[in-house]
Amino acid sequence: MSHTASVQVHFRDREALADACRELGFPLEHGNVTFYDQQTHSGDIIRLPGWHYPIVVEAPETVRMDHYEGRWGDIAHFHHLKQTYAVYASIRAVERTGRRVLQRIEQNGQVQLVVQ
């Protein structure tokens, strides 16, 4: 049985979210999604590859999704979005202070940010 999940994530910086989606090639738009359980949610819609339903960022802290325990979408795509968003949001926050940030991606996939 499918269950729509509410996940606590803090996507507070819309521009950082748009940058993350652009980098990953995930379409981002605003609108409504009706999930399998017939619940409709509005907000920023992100279409993850291979997912039956897009995710909906309803508020900075609330993300709605239905991936049917991985059958309708690989949760790794969502985790990659969160990581990429965190990088962009961190860089933007540091740059607002007038400092520069260098980004290095390690061979194991971890991202290292160096503030100058």
URPE-V41585 format. One line per field, one symbol per residue. phi: phi as a letter, one per 30 degrees, with the letter a starting at -180 (. if undefined). A space follows every 10 residues. Layout:
# URPE-V41585
phi=???
This chain:
# URPE-V41585
phi=.dbdcccdbc ddcddddddd ddddicdbbc lbbcdedidc bcldcbccei ddbdcbcdbe cbbcabchhj dclddedddd dddddedddd dddddddjcc bccbcdddjd cccccc
